[in-house]
Every structure is written in C-alpha cells, then in structure tokens.
Amino acid sequence: MKVKFVFILHFTLVTILFFSTGSYRNWPYKIESDGKYYYQYLISIWYDGDLDFTNNYTGPALPFMRTEIDHYQFKNIISPQTGRPTNLFTTGLAILWLPFFILFYGLAYVLNSTGLTAIPLDGWGQYFQYTVMYAGVVYAGLTLYLIYQLLHRYFAENVALIAAFLLFWGTNWAYYTIFEVSLSHAYDLFTLVLFLWLHWRALDRPGNSAFGLSGLAAALHVLVRTQNVLTIAILVIYYFLTSDRSQNQTWERSIRPVIQKYLLFTVAFVAGLTPLLLSNWYLFGNIFIIPQGNDFLNLTDPAFYGVLLSGRNGLFSHHPVLWLGVAGLILALIKAKAEQPSLVRLGYPLLLVFVVQLYLNATVADWWGGHAFGQRRLLSSLLLFGLGFAYLQKYWYKIAPKSTALIGVVVALFILTNLYLTYIHLFLWGYDDPHDILKWMFHDGPILIYLQNFQ
C-alpha cells in the first residue's frame, strides 16, 4: 500500500507540473522541435490517410507557437524517387500517441456537439498539444514502476524505490517528461524497459506465446529510434545464448524449444517493424535507408570525451548523480557475480548496450544533441545507472546499516542540483550559448538569478 501511494503521489505531482508548464522557456504549448515531425505522422494519417506531408508542411504558423510548423524546411527536401517531401524522424511516437489522440479527439467532438465548447479539431491547438502529449507523463509513470519492479527482483523495496525515483528526479528524464515531452527520449526509455520486462516474463514462463508480445515490444523500441535495432540484437543474442536448457537431454533436444521461442519472437519483431519499412518505402522508395544521409555519422572519429564529460551537454557533467551509478556498477562488477549471480542477467547486457550506444552517439555530427538538456540521446541507458544506484545503496547499508538519513540527504542534494540545472537550461541560457555547465552553475547562473530577482 505504501509503495502504491508513493507512485500515485509522484504521478500526481508530475501531472500538475505538466499541465502548469509549457515547453522550453515555458512557451504555452507542448509540441516543439523534432516533436513536430514525429507528430506529423499521426496528423497526416488521421486527416489525409497518407504520409505525403506536402500540405502538412505548408500549414500556417500558430500564433501561440514560437516557430512555424515546418521549421526545418523539410518541404524543400524532395525525394527524387517518390517526389514527396522528407521526414527524417520515425513513426514510433505517433503509434504511442494514437490512443490518446483518439480518446481526446472523441471527447472534443462530443463536447463540441453539445455546444459547450468550440475546440478546433485540426490536431494542433493547445487542447490537443496538452492532452495528446500527456501520454509522456503516463508512459513515464509506467516506466518508473516497471524499473522499480525490475530492481525489486534483486534489491529491497526501499532500495529499489530510491534508485528508481533518483533516476527520474536526478537526471534529464524529468525534463523530457514534463517540458520537452514531444521528443523521443522518454519514450525511448519506456519501450526499452517494457521490452525487458516482457522478455523476462517470457523467459520465466513455460509457454511460447509471451515471446510474440516481447517481439512486438522490441519492434516498438526500434520504431521510436531506428538505431535501437542494435540494442535489441545485443539483448536478444545475450538472452538466447544464456537461456536455461535441460541438463538431462542432448544439446539438440534442449536447444530446440529455445529456438522455437526465438523464432516466434523474430516473426513478431519483423511484423512489428512494418510501419518503419512502409514509411521508408512511401517517402524514399527504399525500405532500407538512412534518411539523414551517410554523412550523419562519423564512425572513425567518435567524440567520447564530449559526450561524457564536456561542459556542453556531457552525460556526467550535466547529471553528476550518474557518478553514483558508476560507483555502484563498479562494485557490482567486482562483487555481484559471486554474491548475486542472477544480477548479471540484467547488468552485463545493459553495459554492453551502453557502450555500443555511446559509440554510436559519439559519432553523430552534433554529438551534443543540439539544444539538449544533457545527453538526451543516452536517456534510455538510465536503467543501467539505476542498477548502480541500487547496488551502491545495498553495499553502503552493509557498512552502515543505520544510514537511511544520510542516504536521504545525499539523494535530496542531487535532486536539488538537477532542479537547479533544469532551471538554468529552461530560463537562463540561450539556444546558441556554449553551455559550459560548470561556469553556469557557479558563476553565470547565480549572477543572472540575482539580477533577475533582486535588481
């Protein structure tokens, strides 16, 4: 009952913050930047029945939005194969938003028909921007609970709870759930955690049908961000190779049920990728294509230091709480194999996924992620650090069993630091500032706050 109350309280607080704020700079709407192009899939399919964005990109700039609908000017980038304007983004978010869109479109239609309201039904008004984007709050709440459940497999209830909530409030996860909720990153984490939760349930059950569901979840993870196909490949290969097999049968007989399960998984996974393949074919005339072009990645010159430690959106410089996760992971690598070997099933593959995603994101031309708050493209790696948070607490309780108050103080300090960094990102620096976070934290930020509030 206590755990349920904590999650309900958290969900209520996030809901209030979501509806009482806007996007970046507290602009009074929720769909901005890349999010407008994820949303175009839903809008075009719903209203036009196609993915030809020609008419969608020429829509009028809305008075309450700071940028026009097609601020990247994709209407001028035409595919020579299809004659249609491009969209470099993916379909996964539109699929996740669709149930919310249908629900609130129907509600608006009914209210309008009674004469009580006159809500514009074009999909872009503030009504739709807040109600449909509320999906991000719902999915984040579900993600948090699933992370808690995954961690609670190995750790005490209070340890798993603190680790999960520190992940949310101590990193950019909260920012991309409350403010820039139309971007892909919170959904990236949700679909990864959903896949792991479903796949582990499938592994724990004797039947095969659950593998089909986990295959669809894996496909959804790829539909959110195409590069996640590498994540799925790593996890599935790892769990296939380490799956339990009967010791009383020949190798051929023991491996056959495992192969059957993963064949079902593969069929569901490929079927689930249909929206990606069809949209690529419709827009570009090729189901296998990198819409951003071959120059998007510089595979021979990864910016590892920049991604991890730079003052411009470095992973650890913007979210110092993650150093606690690193400390916990080091301890886990040293001790967990002997003390808690089943923990390896979660930690090792997630660590390999992090290394691969780190390399891939370090090769992107804008490795800092544009006007990001921290390393937004690595947000799906937070589960790995949550594992480190939990193990570090467990280890500390062994040394000092009565240190709950101390842990609470440390957690509070890191959460307050993240809220301060969020405030700096939202209200103090401009889009083109160099984002030297340490300088802003200890020099520029305090000066500006003083000038804005006390002068």
Kinemage of the C-alpha trace (Angstrom):
@kinemage 1
@onewidth
@group {chain A} dominant
@subgroup {mainchain}
@vectorlist {calphas} color= white
{ca met a 1} P 0.000 0.000 0.000
{ca lys a 2} L 2.862 2.382 0.864
{ca val a 3} L 4.537 1.763 -2.493
{ca lys a 4} L 1.314 2.389 -4.398
{ca phe a 5} L 0.777 5.648 -2.517
{ca val a 6} L 4.309 6.824 -3.395
{ca phe a 7} L 3.759 6.158 -7.092
{ca ile a 8} L 0.322 7.822 -7.054
{ca leu a 9} L 1.780 10.875 -5.303
{ca his a 10} L 4.617 11.060 -7.826
{ca phe a 11} L 2.244 10.712 -10.766
{ca thr a 12} L 0.005 13.449 -9.375
{ca leu a 13} L 2.938 15.828 -8.919
{ca val a 14} L 4.241 15.227 -12.446
{ca thr a 15} L 0.734 15.713 -13.845
{ca ile a 16} L 0.397 19.065 -12.093
{ca leu a 17} L 3.798 20.200 -13.350
{ca phe a 18} L 2.954 19.052 -16.885
{ca phe a 19} L -0.314 20.978 -17.126
{ca ser a 20} L 1.004 24.065 -15.330
{ca thr a 21} L 4.046 24.473 -17.602
{ca gly a 22} L 4.750 24.599 -21.301
{ca ser a 23} L 7.756 23.628 -23.362
{ca tyr a 24} L 11.184 25.282 -23.423
{ca arg a 25} L 11.138 28.794 -21.848
{ca asn a 26} L 7.663 27.815 -20.622
{ca trp a 27} L 6.240 28.547 -24.058
{ca pro a 28} L 2.487 27.760 -23.722
{ca tyr a 29} L 2.351 24.534 -25.705
{ca lys a 30} L 3.947 21.088 -25.763
{ca ile a 31} L 4.934 20.080 -29.325
{ca glu a 32} L 8.218 21.645 -30.404
{ca ser a 33} L 11.447 20.995 -32.287
{ca asp a 34} L 11.775 17.387 -33.543
{ca gly a 35} L 8.447 16.589 -31.917
{ca lys a 36} L 6.539 18.403 -34.645
{ca tyr a 37} L 7.836 15.893 -37.185
{ca tyr a 38} L 7.058 12.831 -35.077
{ca tyr a 39} L 3.559 14.284 -34.700
{ca gln a 40} L 3.195 14.830 -38.453
{ca tyr a 41} L 2.868 11.061 -38.987
{ca leu a 42} L -0.194 10.963 -36.754
{ca ile a 43} L -1.708 14.140 -38.236
{ca ser a 44} L -1.183 13.099 -41.855
{ca ile a 45} L -2.535 9.572 -41.406
{ca trp a 46} L -5.550 10.738 -39.388
{ca tyr a 47} L -6.645 13.657 -41.553
{ca asp a 48} L -5.276 12.743 -45.002
{ca gly a 49} L -4.963 8.973 -44.941
{ca asp a 50} L -1.398 9.159 -46.286
{ca leu a 51} L 2.166 10.145 -45.399
{ca asp a 52} L 2.532 12.836 -48.043
{ca phe a 53} L 3.462 15.848 -45.910
{ca thr a 54} L 3.237 18.408 -48.730
{ca asn a 55} L 0.098 20.032 -47.374
{ca asn a 56} L 1.048 19.477 -43.723
{ca tyr a 57} L 4.328 21.347 -44.009
{ca thr a 58} L 2.650 24.402 -45.510
{ca gly a 59} L 0.238 24.835 -42.621
{ca pro a 60} L 0.073 28.294 -41.050
{ca ala a 61} L 2.252 29.225 -38.097
{ca leu a 62} L 0.115 29.109 -34.968
{ca pro a 63} L 0.060 32.383 -33.002
{ca phe a 64} L 0.960 30.782 -29.667
{ca met a 65} L 3.917 28.788 -31.113
{ca arg a 66} L 7.348 30.395 -31.372
{ca thr a 67} L 8.352 28.550 -34.557
{ca glu a 68} L 6.445 27.558 -37.669
{ca ile a 69} L 5.148 24.042 -38.275
{ca asp a 70} L 7.955 23.101 -40.699
{ca his a 71} L 10.798 24.994 -39.035
{ca tyr a 72} L 13.399 22.591 -40.505
{ca gln a 73} L 12.081 23.394 -44.010
{ca phe a 74} L 11.618 19.741 -44.975
{ca lys a 75} L 9.103 20.852 -47.588
{ca asn a 76} L 12.098 21.852 -49.714
{ca ile a 77} L 13.805 18.455 -49.441
{ca ile a 78} L 12.062 16.263 -52.005
{ca ser a 79} L 12.829 12.588 -52.590
{ca pro a 80} L 13.774 12.094 -56.266
{ca gln a 81} L 12.318 8.571 -56.152
{ca thr a 82} L 8.866 9.463 -54.806
{ca gly a 83} L 8.509 13.216 -55.326
{ca arg a 84} L 7.421 13.588 -51.696
{ca pro a 85} L 8.958 15.835 -49.008
{ca thr a 86} L 11.138 14.116 -46.468
{ca asn a 87} L 10.635 13.359 -42.808
{ca leu a 88} L 13.835 12.295 -41.054
{ca phe a 89} L 12.024 11.104 -37.957
{ca thr a 90} L 10.292 7.852 -37.063
{ca thr a 91} L 6.768 6.525 -36.606
{ca gly a 92} L 7.027 5.049 -33.108
{ca leu a 93} L 5.896 8.097 -31.185
{ca ala a 94} L 2.841 8.544 -33.411
{ca ile a 95} L 1.851 4.959 -32.574
{ca leu a 96} L 2.269 5.593 -28.848
{ca trp a 97} L 0.303 8.845 -29.065
{ca leu a 98} L -2.526 7.407 -31.182
{ca pro a 99} L -4.698 6.017 -28.317
{ca phe a 100} L -4.554 9.379 -26.536
{ca phe a 101} L -5.346 11.241 -29.750
{ca ile a 102} L -8.398 9.052 -30.444
{ca leu a 103} L -9.646 9.402 -26.868
{ca phe a 104} L -9.342 13.182 -26.694
{ca tyr a 105} L -10.477 13.758 -30.281
{ca gly a 106} L -13.652 11.855 -29.425
{ca leu a 107} L -14.095 13.820 -26.216
{ca ala a 108} L -13.652 17.150 -28.044
{ca tyr a 109} L -16.106 16.050 -30.736
{ca val a 110} L -18.757 15.191 -28.147
{ca leu a 111} L -18.227 18.419 -26.213
{ca asn a 112} L -18.409 20.486 -29.415
{ca ser a 113} L -21.600 18.731 -30.482
{ca thr a 114} L -23.275 19.732 -27.215
{ca gly a 115} L -22.383 23.380 -27.768
{ca leu a 116} L -20.385 23.532 -24.557
{ca thr a 117} L -17.074 24.043 -26.349
{ca ala a 118} L -15.663 25.052 -29.713
{ca ile a 119} L -12.376 23.125 -29.664
{ca pro a 120} L -10.524 23.251 -33.022
{ca leu a 121} L -10.262 19.676 -34.292
{ca asp a 122} L -7.241 20.188 -36.561
{ca gly a 123} L -4.921 18.471 -34.069
{ca trp a 124} L -2.564 21.403 -33.480
{ca gly a 125} L -4.430 23.531 -30.933
{ca gln a 126} L -3.348 23.760 -27.315
{ca tyr a 127} L -6.095 21.313 -26.348
{ca phe a 128} L -4.509 18.557 -28.443
{ca gln a 129} L -0.959 19.578 -27.612
{ca tyr a 130} L -1.611 19.094 -23.902
{ca thr a 131} L -3.951 16.110 -23.962
{ca val a 132} L -2.082 14.009 -26.524
{ca met a 133} L 1.338 14.864 -25.080
{ca tyr a 134} L 0.060 13.830 -21.659
{ca ala a 135} L 0.924 10.384 -22.977
{ca gly a 136} L 4.505 11.170 -21.986
{ca val a 137} L 3.520 11.518 -18.330
{ca val a 138} L 1.558 8.266 -18.436
{ca tyr a 139} L 4.329 6.305 -20.141
{ca ala a 140} L 6.953 7.772 -17.794
{ca gly a 141} L 4.872 6.743 -14.792
{ca leu a 142} L 4.600 3.215 -16.158
{ca thr a 143} L 8.327 3.178 -16.919
{ca leu a 144} L 9.162 4.192 -13.374
{ca tyr a 145} L 7.011 1.428 -11.944
{ca leu a 146} L 8.497 -1.208 -14.258
{ca ile a 147} L 12.035 -0.088 -13.357
{ca tyr a 148} L 11.098 -0.437 -9.706
{ca gln a 149} L 9.819 -3.953 -10.368
{ca leu a 150} L 12.962 -4.949 -12.274
{ca leu a 151} L 15.194 -3.632 -9.482
{ca his a 152} L 12.999 -5.166 -6.771
{ca arg a 153} L 13.887 -8.576 -8.162
{ca tyr a 154} L 17.359 -8.094 -6.671
{ca phe a 155} L 17.070 -5.409 -4.016
{ca ala a 156} L 14.955 -4.494 -1.014
{ca glu a 157} L 11.820 -2.432 -1.558
{ca asn a 158} L 13.227 0.826 -0.186
{ca val a 159} L 16.463 0.456 -2.158
{ca ala a 160} L 14.610 -0.150 -5.433
{ca leu a 161} L 12.258 2.775 -4.751
{ca ile a 162} L 15.041 5.262 -4.028
{ca ala a 163} L 17.027 4.140 -7.079
{ca ala a 164} L 14.017 4.479 -9.385
{ca phe a 165} L 12.955 7.923 -8.147
{ca leu a 166} L 16.532 9.214 -8.125
{ca leu a 167} L 16.720 8.235 -11.805
{ca phe a 168} L 13.682 10.354 -12.576
{ca trp a 169} L 14.289 13.455 -10.468
{ca gly a 170} L 18.093 13.433 -10.589
{ca thr a 171} L 18.521 13.337 -14.377
{ca asn a 172} L 17.040 14.781 -17.561
{ca trp a 173} L 14.283 12.151 -17.533
{ca ala a 174} L 12.043 14.548 -15.588
{ca tyr a 175} L 12.765 17.357 -18.058
{ca tyr a 176} L 11.835 15.257 -21.101
{ca thr a 177} L 8.663 14.076 -19.360
{ca ile a 178} L 7.382 17.473 -18.234
{ca phe a 179} L 8.733 20.118 -20.620
{ca glu a 180} L 10.013 18.813 -23.981
{ca val a 181} L 7.734 15.818 -23.911
{ca ser a 182} L 7.233 15.609 -27.690
{ca leu a 183} L 10.828 14.448 -28.198
{ca ser a 184} L 11.589 10.748 -28.374
{ca his a 185} L 13.788 10.245 -25.340
{ca ala a 186} L 11.355 9.418 -22.538
{ca tyr a 187} L 9.574 7.045 -24.935
{ca asp a 188} L 12.929 5.508 -25.824
{ca leu a 189} L 13.423 4.553 -22.191
{ca phe a 190} L 9.824 3.361 -21.862
{ca thr a 191} L 9.990 0.977 -24.815
{ca leu a 192} L 13.334 -0.473 -23.686
{ca val a 193} L 12.082 -1.107 -20.141
{ca leu a 194} L 8.804 -2.506 -21.487
{ca phe a 195} L 10.704 -4.904 -23.738
{ca leu a 196} L 12.956 -6.095 -20.899
{ca trp a 197} L 10.028 -6.563 -18.538
{ca leu a 198} L 8.035 -8.538 -21.114
{ca his a 199} L 11.022 -10.569 -22.265
{ca trp a 200} L 11.919 -11.576 -18.743
{ca arg a 201} L 8.340 -12.644 -18.140
{ca ala a 202} L 8.544 -14.697 -21.332
{ca leu a 203} L 11.778 -16.328 -20.153
{ca asp a 204} L 10.224 -17.173 -16.787
{ca arg a 205} L 7.125 -18.797 -18.305
{ca pro a 206} L 6.966 -22.274 -19.859
{ca gly a 207} L 4.917 -21.332 -22.941
{ca asn a 208} L 5.942 -19.573 -26.149
{ca ser a 209} L 3.170 -17.028 -26.668
{ca ala a 210} L 4.754 -14.376 -24.412
{ca phe a 211} L 7.721 -14.255 -26.787
{ca gly a 212} L 5.469 -12.867 -29.505
{ca leu a 213} L 4.461 -9.987 -27.262
{ca ser a 214} L 8.067 -9.251 -26.350
{ca gly a 215} L 8.912 -9.286 -30.073
{ca leu a 216} L 6.310 -6.578 -30.711
{ca ala a 217} L 7.722 -4.526 -27.816
{ca ala a 218} L 11.198 -4.889 -29.290
{ca ala a 219} L 9.906 -3.628 -32.640
{ca leu a 220} L 8.283 -0.649 -30.927
{ca his a 221} L 11.643 0.208 -29.376
{ca val a 222} L 13.166 0.294 -32.873
{ca leu a 223} L 10.231 2.324 -34.231
{ca val a 224} L 10.984 5.014 -31.656
{ca arg a 225} L 14.656 5.246 -32.677
{ca thr a 226} L 15.966 3.134 -35.536
{ca gln a 227} L 19.431 2.698 -34.018
{ca asn a 228} L 17.787 0.670 -31.247
{ca val a 229} L 17.942 -2.325 -33.546
{ca leu a 230} L 21.488 -2.721 -32.182
{ca thr a 231} L 20.168 -2.698 -28.617
{ca ile a 232} L 17.614 -5.388 -29.398
{ca ala a 233} L 20.200 -7.507 -31.216
{ca ile a 234} L 22.590 -7.377 -28.240
{ca leu a 235} L 19.927 -8.214 -25.661
{ca val a 236} L 18.290 -10.998 -27.644
{ca ile a 237} L 21.585 -12.666 -28.566
{ca tyr a 238} L 22.709 -12.483 -24.939
{ca tyr a 239} L 19.486 -13.980 -23.572
{ca phe a 240} L 19.425 -16.633 -26.293
{ca leu a 241} L 22.965 -17.758 -25.501
{ca thr a 242} L 22.378 -17.750 -21.735
{ca ser a 243} L 18.875 -19.243 -21.734
{ca asp a 244} L 18.171 -22.168 -19.409
{ca arg a 245} L 18.322 -25.590 -21.023
{ca ser a 246} L 17.619 -29.043 -19.721
{ca gln a 247} L 20.689 -30.841 -18.358
{ca asn a 248} L 19.077 -34.266 -18.816
{ca gln a 249} L 18.668 -34.068 -22.602
{ca thr a 250} L 21.003 -33.919 -25.552
{ca trp a 251} L 22.107 -30.475 -26.690
{ca glu a 252} L 19.893 -30.731 -29.779
{ca arg a 253} L 16.777 -31.558 -27.757
{ca ser a 254} L 17.465 -28.889 -25.144
{ca ile a 255} L 18.119 -26.120 -27.680
{ca arg a 256} L 15.086 -26.858 -29.852
{ca pro a 257} L 12.477 -25.244 -27.514
{ca val a 258} L 14.691 -22.170 -27.202
{ca ile a 259} L 14.943 -21.848 -30.969
{ca gln a 260} L 11.171 -22.201 -31.316
{ca lys a 261} L 10.612 -19.392 -28.810
{ca tyr a 262} L 13.010 -17.049 -30.544
{ca leu a 263} L 11.597 -17.888 -33.966
{ca leu a 264} L 8.225 -16.686 -32.698
{ca phe a 265} L 9.946 -13.615 -31.274
{ca thr a 266} L 11.596 -12.906 -34.640
{ca val a 267} L 8.344 -13.229 -36.587
{ca ala a 268} L 6.588 -10.800 -34.228
{ca phe a 269} L 9.578 -8.438 -34.314
{ca val a 270} L 9.706 -8.291 -38.113
{ca ala a 271} L 5.929 -7.845 -38.319
{ca gly a 272} L 6.158 -5.037 -35.786
{ca leu a 273} L 8.677 -3.200 -37.988
{ca thr a 274} L 6.109 -2.872 -40.782
{ca pro a 275} L 5.359 0.843 -40.101
{ca leu a 276} L 9.059 1.699 -40.454
{ca leu a 277} L 9.502 -0.287 -43.655
{ca leu a 278} L 6.324 1.062 -45.243
{ca ser a 279} L 7.055 4.683 -44.326
{ca asn a 280} L 10.582 4.381 -45.773
{ca trp a 281} L 9.197 2.921 -48.981
{ca tyr a 282} L 6.445 5.550 -49.242
{ca leu a 283} L 8.702 8.532 -48.546
{ca phe a 284} L 12.008 7.436 -50.084
{ca gly a 285} L 11.251 4.492 -52.369
{ca asn a 286} L 13.553 2.238 -50.339
{ca ile a 287} L 12.671 0.262 -47.204
{ca phe a 288} L 16.312 0.198 -46.041
{ca ile a 289} L 17.620 3.738 -45.921
{ca ile a 290} L 19.318 6.218 -43.586
{ca pro a 291} L 17.118 9.302 -44.120
{ca gln a 292} L 19.744 11.623 -42.585
{ca gly a 293} L 22.312 10.542 -45.201
{ca asn a 294} L 25.654 8.777 -44.929
{ca asp a 295} L 27.406 11.892 -43.569
{ca phe a 296} L 25.276 11.893 -40.444
{ca leu a 297} L 27.716 9.574 -38.642
{ca asn a 298} L 31.499 9.903 -38.495
{ca leu a 299} L 32.352 6.373 -37.414
{ca thr a 300} L 36.126 6.931 -37.358
{ca asp a 301} L 36.137 9.961 -35.054
{ca pro a 302} L 33.858 9.428 -32.034
{ca ala a 303} L 33.682 12.326 -29.566
{ca phe a 304} L 33.772 10.227 -26.395
{ca tyr a 305} L 35.066 12.997 -24.145
{ca gly a 306} L 32.464 15.440 -25.419
{ca val a 307} L 29.561 13.059 -24.897
{ca leu a 308} L 30.657 12.000 -21.417
{ca leu a 309} L 32.393 14.978 -19.823
{ca ser a 310} L 32.039 18.108 -21.916
{ca gly a 311} L 30.572 21.242 -20.365
{ca arg a 312} L 28.285 21.236 -23.384
{ca asn a 313} L 25.736 18.540 -22.577
{ca gly a 314} L 28.198 15.995 -21.234
{ca leu a 315} L 26.481 12.986 -19.688
{ca phe a 316} L 28.223 13.223 -16.314
{ca ser a 317} L 28.860 16.968 -16.227
{ca his a 318} L 25.152 17.731 -16.627
{ca his a 319} L 23.930 14.933 -14.367
{ca pro a 320} L 26.566 14.352 -11.673
{ca val a 321} L 24.257 11.920 -9.887
{ca leu a 322} L 25.258 9.376 -12.517
{ca trp a 323} L 28.687 9.153 -10.873
{ca leu a 324} L 26.905 7.347 -8.025
{ca gly a 325} L 25.623 4.893 -10.609
{ca val a 326} L 29.150 4.364 -11.921
{ca ala a 327} L 30.447 3.673 -8.399
{ca gly a 328} L 27.667 1.167 -7.835
{ca leu a 329} L 28.293 -0.533 -11.170
{ca ile a 330} L 31.998 -0.926 -10.402
{ca leu a 331} L 31.124 -2.559 -7.087
{ca ala a 332} L 28.573 -4.787 -8.829
{ca leu a 333} L 31.096 -5.919 -11.441
{ca ile a 334} L 33.534 -6.824 -8.679
{ca lys a 335} L 31.154 -8.491 -6.246
{ca ala a 336} L 27.821 -9.372 -7.844
{ca lys a 337} L 28.966 -12.423 -9.797
{ca ala a 338} L 29.830 -14.179 -6.541
{ca glu a 339} L 27.169 -12.667 -4.267
{ca gln a 340} L 24.203 -12.302 -6.629
{ca pro a 341} L 24.915 -14.066 -9.935
{ca ser a 342} L 21.404 -13.579 -11.328
{ca leu a 343} L 22.046 -9.818 -11.295
{ca val a 344} L 24.468 -10.408 -14.154
{ca arg a 345} L 21.484 -11.152 -16.418
{ca leu a 346} L 20.499 -7.508 -16.198
{ca gly a 347} L 23.824 -5.733 -15.746
{ca tyr a 348} L 26.132 -7.266 -18.349
{ca pro a 349} L 23.922 -6.879 -21.434
{ca leu a 350} L 22.867 -3.357 -20.391
{ca leu a 351} L 26.518 -2.376 -20.010
{ca leu a 352} L 27.282 -3.685 -23.499
{ca val a 353} L 24.280 -1.806 -24.885
{ca phe a 354} L 25.517 1.382 -23.226
{ca val a 355} L 28.987 1.016 -24.765
{ca val a 356} L 27.537 0.487 -28.250
{ca gln a 357} L 25.069 3.367 -27.940
{ca leu a 358} L 27.804 5.597 -26.513
{ca tyr a 359} L 29.996 4.925 -29.514
{ca leu a 360} L 27.167 5.432 -31.980
{ca asn a 361} L 26.006 8.711 -30.438
{ca ala a 362} L 29.590 9.956 -30.158
{ca thr a 363} L 29.904 9.678 -33.951
{ca val a 364} L 26.878 11.881 -34.680
{ca ala a 365} L 27.762 15.220 -36.249
{ca asp a 366} L 26.107 17.174 -33.427
{ca trp a 367} L 27.175 14.862 -30.600
{ca trp a 368} L 25.952 17.427 -28.044
{ca gly a 369} L 22.378 16.932 -29.298
{ca gly a 370} L 21.548 20.482 -30.362
{ca his a 371} L 19.657 22.379 -27.680
{ca ala a 372} L 19.532 19.364 -25.417
{ca phe a 373} L 19.467 19.186 -21.664
{ca gly a 374} L 22.321 16.769 -21.062
{ca gln a 375} L 22.901 13.758 -23.266
{ca arg a 376} L 19.297 13.273 -24.310
{ca arg a 377} L 20.160 10.523 -26.793
{ca leu a 378} L 21.500 8.330 -23.979
{ca leu a 379} L 18.422 8.649 -21.788
{ca ser a 380} L 17.477 5.038 -22.485
{ca ser a 381} L 20.690 3.999 -20.671
{ca leu a 382} L 19.343 5.227 -17.330
{ca leu a 383} L 18.253 1.744 -16.272
{ca leu a 384} L 21.915 0.707 -16.156
{ca phe a 385} L 22.718 3.561 -13.767
{ca gly a 386} L 19.630 2.746 -11.718
{ca leu a 387} L 21.137 -0.684 -11.194
{ca gly a 388} L 24.303 1.054 -9.961
{ca phe a 389} L 22.288 3.288 -7.601
{ca ala a 390} L 20.620 0.254 -6.070
{ca tyr a 391} L 23.808 -1.775 -5.643
{ca leu a 392} L 25.637 1.188 -4.096
{ca gln a 393} L 22.855 1.535 -1.513
{ca lys a 394} L 22.958 -2.165 -0.743
{ca tyr a 395} L 26.710 -2.048 -0.267
{ca trp a 396} L 26.502 1.072 1.910
{ca tyr a 397} L 23.846 -0.479 4.150
{ca lys a 398} L 26.267 -3.349 4.771
{ca ile a 399} L 28.873 -0.880 6.009
{ca ala a 400} L 26.480 1.399 7.893
{ca pro a 401} L 23.086 -0.256 8.489
{ca lys a 402} L 21.607 2.833 10.155
{ca ser a 403} L 22.414 5.320 7.392
{ca thr a 404} L 18.937 5.889 5.951
{ca ala a 405} L 19.010 9.575 6.902
{ca leu a 406} L 22.414 10.076 5.269
{ca ile a 407} L 21.236 8.416 2.063
{ca gly a 408} L 18.157 10.650 2.124
{ca val a 409} L 20.314 13.777 2.401
{ca val a 410} L 22.561 12.683 -0.476
{ca val a 411} L 19.562 11.899 -2.679
{ca ala a 412} L 17.959 15.267 -1.855
{ca leu a 413} L 21.168 17.154 -2.709
{ca phe a 414} L 21.461 15.508 -6.110
{ca ile a 415} L 17.787 16.108 -6.894
{ca leu a 416} L 18.093 19.779 -5.925
{ca thr a 417} L 21.203 20.067 -8.108
{ca asn a 418} L 19.281 18.656 -11.060
{ca leu a 419} L 16.376 21.040 -10.498
{ca tyr a 420} L 18.843 23.942 -10.445
{ca leu a 421} L 20.430 22.723 -13.706
{ca thr a 422} L 16.972 22.363 -15.229
{ca tyr a 423} L 16.162 25.957 -14.287
{ca ile a 424} L 19.395 27.143 -15.925
{ca his a 425} L 18.557 25.274 -19.118
{ca leu a 426} L 14.974 26.488 -19.237
{ca phe a 427} L 15.319 30.131 -18.361
{ca leu a 428} L 18.901 31.415 -18.263
{ca trp a 429} L 20.950 30.486 -21.282
{ca gly a 430} L 20.096 30.953 -24.936
{ca tyr a 431} L 19.933 28.446 -27.727
{ca asp a 432} L 23.371 29.281 -29.129
{ca asp a 433} L 25.248 29.638 -25.841
{ca pro a 434} L 28.278 27.355 -25.443
{ca his a 435} L 26.641 25.601 -22.468
{ca asp a 436} L 29.712 25.406 -20.214
{ca ile a 437} L 27.692 23.928 -17.405
{ca leu a 438} L 30.233 24.361 -14.591
{ca lys a 439} L 30.658 28.057 -15.420
{ca trp a 440} L 26.889 28.483 -15.484
{ca met a 441} L 26.385 26.596 -12.226
{ca phe a 442} L 28.871 28.533 -10.131
{ca his a 443} L 29.246 31.893 -11.876
{ca asp a 444} L 26.851 32.936 -14.627
{ca gly a 445} L 23.740 31.313 -13.168
{ca pro a 446} L 23.882 32.857 -9.683
{ca ile a 447} L 24.670 36.296 -11.152
{ca leu a 448} L 21.714 36.175 -13.552
{ca ile a 449} L 19.358 34.889 -10.873
{ca tyr a 450} L 20.420 37.748 -8.600
{ca leu a 451} L 19.998 40.341 -11.356
{ca gln a 452} L 16.583 39.000 -12.434
{ca asn a 453} L 15.118 38.732 -8.959
{ca phe a 454} L 16.876 41.278 -6.738
{ca gln a 455} L 17.707 44.226 -9.013
